[in-house]
Amino acid sequence: MKLPDSLAALDWVHVTKEHSDRLILDVGEQRAWCGCYPQGICIAMDTGLIVADIDWLQRVCLWFASVRTCINDSLLVENERLFLLRLNYATLTSIEWENSLNKQQDIADWLIRFGEKSGLSIHQHSGASR
């Protein structure tokens, strides 16, 4: 598996290792993973939030469902850590990748701030930006 050339061309996106069906990434110093699927490329950014509060997670999921521009975004809790996933077309240009990743980082940063204000803790080694 490899990144599309237009994504690999971004100097702030680096593959740190390959792990089974995922590429482990550093996206502007934020940890992430990438999966390549027939539907497109899925980028999962690690927010570092440790989610044990189901009510908080339900509120965030309802917010995502209400925002039309987040139609390709979703949340994944993996080992109690919250990841923000975004599905992208493999045919994006480098500029489109940059715009998509910047928006995804903005949403991840918002989730981190909202989670901290709500009392969620952050995993020490998440690499999540703030």
DRENGUNU-72062 format. One record per residue: residue number from 1; x, y, z of N, C-alpha, C in turn; chain; residue in one letter. Coordinates in nm, 4 decimals. Layout:
ATOM     k        nc1        nc2        nc3       cac1       cac2       cac3        cc1        cc2        cc3   c   r
ATOM   NUM          X          Y          Z          X          Y          Z          X          Y          Z   A   a
...
END
This chain:
ATOM     k        nc1        nc2        nc3       cac1       cac2       cac3        cc1        cc2        cc3   c   r
ATOM     1     0.0852    -0.1163     0.0000     0.0000     0.0000     0.0000     0.0899     0.1227     0.0000   A   m
ATOM     2     0.0484     0.2253    -0.0754     0.1220     0.3501    -0.0738     0.0249     0.4660    -0.0869   A   k
ATOM     3     0.0697     0.5822    -0.0428    -0.0127     0.7014    -0.0531    -0.0250     0.7444    -0.1985   A   l
ATOM     4    -0.1372     0.8063    -0.2350    -0.1449     0.8643    -0.3695    -0.0336     0.9696    -0.3843   A   p
ATOM     5     0.0193     0.9823    -0.5036     0.1295     1.0757    -0.5276     0.0957     1.2178    -0.4838   A   d
ATOM     6    -0.0282     1.2608    -0.5067    -0.0671     1.3975    -0.4704    -0.0674     1.4193    -0.3195   A   s
ATOM     7    -0.0934     1.3142    -0.2410    -0.0879     1.3240    -0.0953     0.0565     1.3136    -0.0477   A   l
ATOM     8     0.1312     1.2222    -0.1056     0.2718     1.2046    -0.0683     0.3547     1.3288    -0.1010   A   a
ATOM     9     0.3077     1.4114    -0.1933     0.3804     1.5326    -0.2319     0.3782     1.6400    -0.1232   A   a
ATOM    10     0.2874     1.6290    -0.0264     0.2805     1.7278     0.0818     0.3963     1.7029     0.1775   A   l
ATOM    11     0.4803     1.8051     0.1990     0.6009     1.7858     0.2804     0.5723     1.7735     0.4294   A   d
ATOM    12     0.4498     1.7947     0.4728     0.4149     1.7822     0.6138     0.3344     1.6548     0.6434   A   w
ATOM    13     0.3292     1.5643     0.5444     0.2664     1.4335     0.5617     0.3749     1.3283     0.5414   A   v
ATOM    14     0.3990     1.2460     0.6441     0.5053     1.1464     0.6376     0.4533     1.0100     0.6833   A   h
ATOM    15     0.4883     0.9073     0.6086     0.4601     0.7704     0.6500     0.5693     0.7306     0.7481   A   v
ATOM    16     0.5301     0.6921     0.8703     0.6293     0.6517     0.9699     0.6500     0.5010     0.9718   A   t
ATOM    17     0.5439     0.4249     0.9373     0.5589     0.2801     0.9234     0.4332     0.2215     0.8619   A   k
ATOM    18     0.4441     0.0974     0.8170     0.3303     0.0262     0.7625     0.2910    -0.0810     0.8627   A   e
ATOM    19     0.1621    -0.0907     0.8907     0.1128    -0.1850     0.9905    -0.0108    -0.2549     0.9342   A   h
ATOM    20    -0.0002    -0.3784     0.9015    -0.1052    -0.4624     0.8421    -0.1738    -0.3874     0.7273   A   s
ATOM    21    -0.2988    -0.3453     0.7452    -0.3724    -0.2787     0.6378    -0.3698    -0.1266     0.6495   A   d
ATOM    22    -0.2788    -0.0723     0.7290    -0.2727     0.0716     0.7530    -0.1323     0.1257     0.7321   A   r
ATOM    23    -0.1274     0.2502     0.6915    -0.0027     0.3260     0.6943    -0.0104     0.4185     0.8142   A   l
ATOM    24     0.0899     0.4156     0.8986     0.0938     0.5050     1.0144     0.1584     0.6354     0.9676   A   i
ATOM    25     0.0914     0.7465     0.9954     0.1328     0.8763     0.9429     0.1650     0.9758     1.0528   A   l
ATOM    26     0.2428     1.0738     1.0140     0.2630     1.1967     1.0899     0.2107     1.3062     0.9988   A   d
ATOM    27     0.1014     1.3701     1.0387     0.0386     1.4753     0.9586     0.0550     1.6063     1.0342   A   v
ATOM    28     0.1561     1.6811     0.9974     0.1819     1.8066     1.0678     0.2010     1.7849     1.2163   A   g
ATOM    29     0.2765     1.6846     1.2535     0.3068     1.6469     1.3920     0.1875     1.5870     1.4669   A   e
ATOM    30     0.0824     1.5544     1.3958    -0.0324     1.4873     1.4565    -0.0326     1.3432     1.4077   A   q
ATOM    31    -0.0425     1.2504     1.5012    -0.0442     1.1089     1.4635    -0.1739     1.0755     1.3915   A   r
ATOM    32    -0.1603     0.9872     1.2928    -0.2765     0.9462     1.2143    -0.2461     0.8109     1.1516   A   a
ATOM    33    -0.3480     0.7518     1.0942    -0.3281     0.6344     1.0115    -0.4117     0.6482     0.8868   A   w
ATOM    34    -0.3741     0.5722     0.7861    -0.4390     0.5820     0.6564    -0.4724     0.4423     0.6080   A   c
ATOM    35    -0.5889     0.4284     0.5525    -0.6287     0.3040     0.4883    -0.6760     0.3337     0.3470   A   g
ATOM    36    -0.6359     0.2511     0.2528    -0.6755     0.2688     0.1130    -0.7829     0.1651     0.0807   A   c
ATOM    37    -0.8986     0.2122     0.0373    -1.0126     0.1259     0.0113    -1.0696     0.1573    -0.1264   A   y
ATOM    38    -1.1520     0.0684    -0.1830    -1.2109     0.0971    -0.3145    -1.2921     0.2276    -0.3161   A   p
ATOM    39    -1.3522     0.2645    -0.2023    -1.4333     0.3860    -0.1955    -1.3472     0.5128    -0.1865   A   q
ATOM    40    -1.2213     0.4988    -0.1456    -1.1339     0.6147    -0.1310    -1.0285     0.5912    -0.0248   A   g
ATOM    41    -0.9671     0.6995     0.0157    -0.8603     0.6974     0.1151    -0.9174     0.7473     0.2477   A   i
ATOM    42    -0.9017     0.6689     0.3518    -0.9505     0.7069     0.4844    -0.8309     0.7515     0.5685   A   c
ATOM    43    -0.8378     0.8743     0.6198    -0.7368     0.9267     0.7108    -0.8010     0.9343     0.8489   A   i
ATOM    44    -0.7363     0.8727     0.9474    -0.7857     0.8726     1.0856    -0.6860     0.9487     1.1719   A   a
ATOM    45    -0.7262     1.0651     1.2227    -0.6390     1.1451     1.3088    -0.6656     1.1125     1.4545   A   m
ATOM    46    -0.5583     1.0921     1.5266    -0.5660     1.0613     1.6696    -0.5846     1.1916     1.7459   A   d
ATOM    47    -0.6984     1.2060     1.8111    -0.7203     1.3256     1.8927    -0.6489     1.3140     2.0259   A   t
ATOM    48    -0.6146     1.1909     2.0642    -0.5524     1.1687     2.1944    -0.6523     1.1622     2.3078   A   g
ATOM    49    -0.7789     1.1960     2.2799    -0.8810     1.1930     2.3842    -0.9120     1.0498     2.4251   A   l
ATOM    50    -0.9185     1.0279     2.5533    -0.9600     0.8988     2.6068    -1.1081     0.9112     2.6402   A   i
ATOM    51    -1.1905     0.8351     2.5688    -1.3356     0.8510     2.5791    -1.3943     0.7412     2.6657   A   v
ATOM    52    -1.4449     0.7820     2.7809    -1.5161     0.6903     2.8690    -1.6581     0.7419     2.8928   A   a
ATOM    53    -1.6847     0.8648     2.8514    -1.8143     0.9297     2.8722    -1.9011     0.9109     2.7477   A   d
ATOM    54    -1.9911     0.8146     2.7522    -2.0765     0.7831     2.6382    -2.1702     0.8986     2.6061   A   i
ATOM    55    -2.2181     0.9706     2.7062    -2.3057     1.0851     2.6804    -2.2335     1.1921     2.5981   A   d
ATOM    56    -2.1060     1.2192     2.6300    -2.0268     1.3163     2.5546    -2.0141     1.2698     2.4100   A   w
ATOM    57    -1.9836     1.1426     2.3918    -1.9668     1.0875     2.2583    -2.0971     1.0962     2.1782   A   l
ATOM    58    -2.2088     1.0706     2.2416    -2.3378     1.0815     2.1729    -2.3658     1.2251     2.1299   A   q
ATOM    59    -2.3334     1.3233     2.2156    -2.3529     1.4643     2.1787    -2.2672     1.5013     2.0580   A   r
ATOM    60    -2.1443     1.4568     2.0561    -2.0550     1.4869     1.9443    -2.1050     1.4190     1.8165   A   v
ATOM    61    -2.1505     1.2952     1.8276    -2.2034     1.2241     1.7104    -2.3270     1.2953     1.6541   A   c
ATOM    62    -2.4123     1.3444     1.7409    -2.5299     1.4199     1.6951    -2.4879     1.5490     1.6263   A   l
ATOM    63    -2.3840     1.6148     1.6783    -2.3335     1.7355     1.6147    -2.2838     1.7026     1.4739   A   w
ATOM    64    -2.2048     1.5935     1.4602    -2.1551     1.5520     1.3285    -2.2710     1.5268     1.2328   A   f
ATOM    65    -2.3742     1.4594     1.2806    -2.4887     1.4276     1.1948    -2.5622     1.5529     1.1488   A   a
ATOM    66    -2.5515     1.6616     1.2248    -2.6239     1.7842     1.1902    -2.5460     1.8771     1.0983   A   s
ATOM    67    -2.4189     1.8498     1.0739    -2.3347     1.9378     0.9927    -2.3174     1.8762     0.8542   A   v
ATOM    68    -2.3751     1.9418     0.7559    -2.3743     1.8892     0.6192    -2.2324     1.8701     0.5643   A   r
ATOM    69    -2.1400     1.9589     0.5988    -2.0038     1.9496     0.5450    -1.9224     1.8375     0.6088   A   t
ATOM    70    -1.9772     1.7719     0.7089    -1.9063     1.6605     0.7747    -1.9581     1.5258     0.7263   A   c
ATOM    71    -2.0164     1.5229     0.6091    -2.0774     1.3997     0.5592    -1.9760     1.2860     0.5418   A   i
ATOM    72    -1.8510     1.3191     0.5149    -1.7484     1.2157     0.4983    -1.6627     1.1975     0.6230   A   n
ATOM    73    -1.7058     1.2565     0.7336    -1.6330     1.2455     0.8600    -1.7069     1.1513     0.9535   A   d
ATOM    74    -1.6295     1.0830     1.0359    -1.6894     0.9980     1.1387    -1.5918     0.9849     1.2542   A   s
ATOM    75    -1.6391     0.9234     1.3595    -1.5576     0.9043     1.4792    -1.5371     0.7556     1.5022   A   l
ATOM    76    -1.4212     0.7233     1.5548    -1.3886     0.5852     1.5872    -1.3235     0.5844     1.7238   A   l
ATOM    77    -1.3726     0.5001     1.8117    -1.3073     0.4797     1.9409    -1.2334     0.3475     1.9306   A   v
ATOM    78    -1.1018     0.3554     1.9411    -1.0162     0.2381     1.9295    -0.9250     0.2355     2.0518   A   e
ATOM    79    -0.9359     0.1312     2.1327    -0.8615     0.1221     2.2591    -0.8883     0.2445     2.3472   A   n
ATOM    80    -1.0143     0.2846     2.3540    -1.0644     0.3982     2.4323    -1.0191     0.5342     2.3802   A   e
ATOM    81    -0.9430     0.5398     2.2705    -0.8964     0.6668     2.2149    -0.9825     0.7066     2.0965   A   r
ATOM    82    -1.0094     0.8377     2.0879    -1.0974     0.8900     1.9847    -1.0175     0.9310     1.8612   A   l
ATOM    83    -1.0590     0.8773     1.7459    -1.0011     0.9128     1.6178    -1.1066     0.9826     1.5336   A   f
ATOM    84    -1.0645     1.0838     1.4603    -1.1510     1.1511     1.3645    -1.1159     1.0982     1.2264   A   l
ATOM    85    -1.2126     1.0325     1.1617    -1.1911     0.9738     1.0306    -1.2515     1.0612     0.9224   A   l
ATOM    86    -1.1831     1.0658     0.8104    -1.2364     1.1356     0.6934    -1.2087     1.0506     0.5703   A   r
ATOM    87    -1.3128     1.0306     0.4898    -1.3012     0.9586     0.3639    -1.2775     1.0605     0.2528   A   l
ATOM    88    -1.1726     1.0392     0.1742    -1.1374     1.1283     0.0635    -1.1295     1.0469    -0.0652   A   n
ATOM    89    -1.1553     1.1141    -0.1773    -1.1358     1.0489    -0.3066    -0.9862     1.0357    -0.3324   A   y
ATOM    90    -0.9442     0.9246    -0.3875    -0.8029     0.9009    -0.4169    -0.7511     0.9951    -0.5251   A   a
ATOM    91    -0.8417     1.0562    -0.5998    -0.8028     1.1402    -0.7133    -0.7839     1.2878    -0.6766   A   t
ATOM    92    -0.7823     1.3212    -0.5470    -0.7648     1.4611    -0.5078    -0.6287     1.5132    -0.5519   A   l
ATOM    93    -0.6238     1.6424    -0.5823    -0.4960     1.7079    -0.6113    -0.4271     1.7400    -0.4796   A   t
ATOM    94    -0.3016     1.7776    -0.4845    -0.2282     1.8139    -0.3618    -0.2962     1.9294    -0.2891   A   s
ATOM    95    -0.3474     2.0263    -0.3625    -0.4165     2.1406    -0.2988    -0.5440     2.0935    -0.2300   A   i
ATOM    96    -0.6180     2.0030    -0.2944    -0.7395     1.9501    -0.2327    -0.7056     1.8672    -0.1093   A   e
ATOM    97    -0.5965     1.7878    -0.1148    -0.5528     1.7120     0.0029    -0.5172     1.8068     0.1161   A   w
ATOM    98    -0.4432     1.9122     0.0837    -0.4032     2.0082     0.1861    -0.5248     2.0723     0.2521   A   e
ATOM    99    -0.6219     2.1131     0.1719    -0.7445     2.1729     0.2267    -0.8212     2.0737     0.3138   A   n
ATOM   100    -0.8330     1.9502     0.2667    -0.9052     1.8484     0.3431    -0.8360     1.8183     0.4760   A   s
ATOM   101    -0.7037     1.8008     0.4729    -0.6296     1.7715     0.5957    -0.6320     1.8886     0.6932   A   l
ATOM   102    -0.6237     2.0114     0.6409    -0.6321     2.1282     0.7291    -0.7678     2.1348     0.7983   A   n
ATOM   103    -0.8749     2.1075     0.7233    -1.0089     2.1082     0.7834    -1.0207     1.9970     0.8872   A   k
ATOM   104    -0.9672     1.8794     0.8547    -0.9726     1.7678     0.9486    -0.8944     1.8014     1.0758   A   q
ATOM   105    -0.7785     1.8644     1.0624    -0.7018     1.9049     1.1807    -0.7771     2.0088     1.2625   A   q
ATOM   106    -0.8454     2.1010     1.1962    -0.9249     2.2011     1.2685    -1.0350     2.1341     1.3504   A   d
ATOM   107    -1.1034     2.0371     1.2904    -1.2090     1.9658     1.3628    -1.1491     1.8848     1.4778   A   i
ATOM   108    -1.0356     1.8187     1.4537    -0.9687     1.7419     1.5598    -0.9285     1.8338     1.6750   A   a
ATOM   109    -0.8751     1.9509     1.6426    -0.8383     2.0475     1.7469    -0.9605     2.0919     1.8266   A   d
ATOM   110    -1.0743     2.1125     1.7565    -1.1973     2.1497     1.8261    -1.2412     2.0368     1.9189   A   w
ATOM   111    -1.2349     1.9129     1.8706    -1.2720     1.7991     1.9546    -1.1848     1.7929     2.0795   A   l
ATOM   112    -1.0552     1.8179     2.0634    -0.9635     1.8156     2.1775    -1.0017     1.9233     2.2790   A   i
ATOM   113    -1.0232     2.0452     2.2311    -1.0606     2.1550     2.3227    -1.1941     2.1257     2.3916   A   r
ATOM   114    -1.2946     2.0798     2.3144    -1.4257     2.0488     2.3696    -1.4164     1.9337     2.4695   A   f
ATOM   115    -1.3367     1.8329     2.4354    -1.3192     1.7184     2.5248    -1.2516     1.7572     2.6547   A   g
ATOM   116    -1.1477     1.8398     2.6471    -1.0783     1.8842     2.7692    -1.1702     1.9670     2.8577   A   e
ATOM   117    -1.2503     2.0562     2.7956    -1.3453     2.1371     2.8731    -1.4516     2.0503     2.9394   A   k
ATOM   118    -1.4797     1.9360     2.8772    -1.5808     1.8441     2.9307    -1.5220     1.7451     3.0305   A   s
ATOM   119    -1.3916     1.7555     3.0561    -1.3289     1.6698     3.1565    -1.2662     1.5425     3.1039   A   g
ATOM   120    -1.2601     1.5259     2.9711    -1.1943     1.4076     2.9173    -1.0431     1.4235     2.9303   A   l
ATOM   121    -0.9743     1.3126     2.9457    -0.8287     1.3203     2.9567    -0.7649     1.2926     2.8212   A   s
ATOM   122    -0.6395     1.3358     2.8096    -0.5621     1.3201     2.6865    -0.4530     1.2183     2.7111   A   i
ATOM   123    -0.4362     1.1258     2.6187    -0.3282     1.0275     2.6273    -0.1954     1.1015     2.6107   A   h
ATOM   124    -0.0984     1.0747     2.6932     0.0279     1.1464     2.6950     0.1062     1.1391     2.5639   A   q
ATOM   125     0.0968     1.0292     2.4931     0.1791     1.0101     2.3737     0.0968     1.0131     2.2454   A   h
ATOM   126    -0.0043     1.0980     2.2414    -0.0918     1.0988     2.1255    -0.0334     1.1728     2.0067   A   s
ATOM   127     0.0499     1.2733     2.0330     0.0999     1.3549     1.9240    -0.0069     1.4502     1.8742   A   g
ATOM   128    -0.1193     1.4596     1.9431    -0.2271     1.5480     1.9001    -0.1845     1.6927     1.9144   A   a
ATOM   129    -0.2171     1.7716     1.8120    -0.1819     1.9143     1.8173    -0.2859     1.9894     1.8992   A   s
ATOM   130    -0.2447     2.1053     1.9452    -0.3369     2.1879     2.0241    -0.3314     2.3302     1.9807   A   r
END
